[in-house]
């Protein structure tokens, strides 16, 4: 049985596919599920079950059925971790499927690692359908004569589990970087061209909006001018034009020919009055 690195496949898998797909939160949940099957020690002690019982060690918690159960719980309780999904609180089917399959793989990694080591009891893989215990035909990791929780044991686990996972994760990361870099260098030309087209489109729309606004404004001004002209004609026709014009727009009214005629007539009347007074 693996002792130290049951959590490693969860982290290795998450690092391999990247955090766009497996969030850090989901990775931690996966790591916990990868360690969880060994809780059977507690069940065995508390329940007083014998070591080889289905509720003993490597019993129901190390089965495919238990992994499926955890995957179903992950499907039901999956929470949105993508930023966009967090904002809308909408969980896509793909998010649930990723969470469920990741938890399934992490939980299954536990009995798999246990079985790769040539020590310990076999596993009840097919619980609840069958309580019988089966060992994998290939158990390459030899820990014969080693004591658990020792540095020798840790080194064996590092050699068979830790280092291969690290290598796979590193290659995957490098691959993703290269793919991104190639995509960027390929897309640069197209991107700048399409960006140019986008800018021209935006400018066109802005112009259209502006011209529509201007035309609307011009029409409003024209209507206002017509109204003003009508008001002016009405005032002049009513005979109150002089006073109103003087109040509103004296400078222009003062230059008006009719105003000049009025002023001349007034001056003549005054002159005539002064003459008649002088005579009297
Ligand atoms: Zn175990």
Boltz pocket constraint, residues with backbone or C-beta under 6 A from the ligand:
constraints:
  - pocket:
      binder: B
      contacts: [[A, 1], [A, 2], [A, 37], [A, 38], [A, 58], [A, 62], [A, 110], [A, 111], [A, 114]]
      max_distance: 6.0
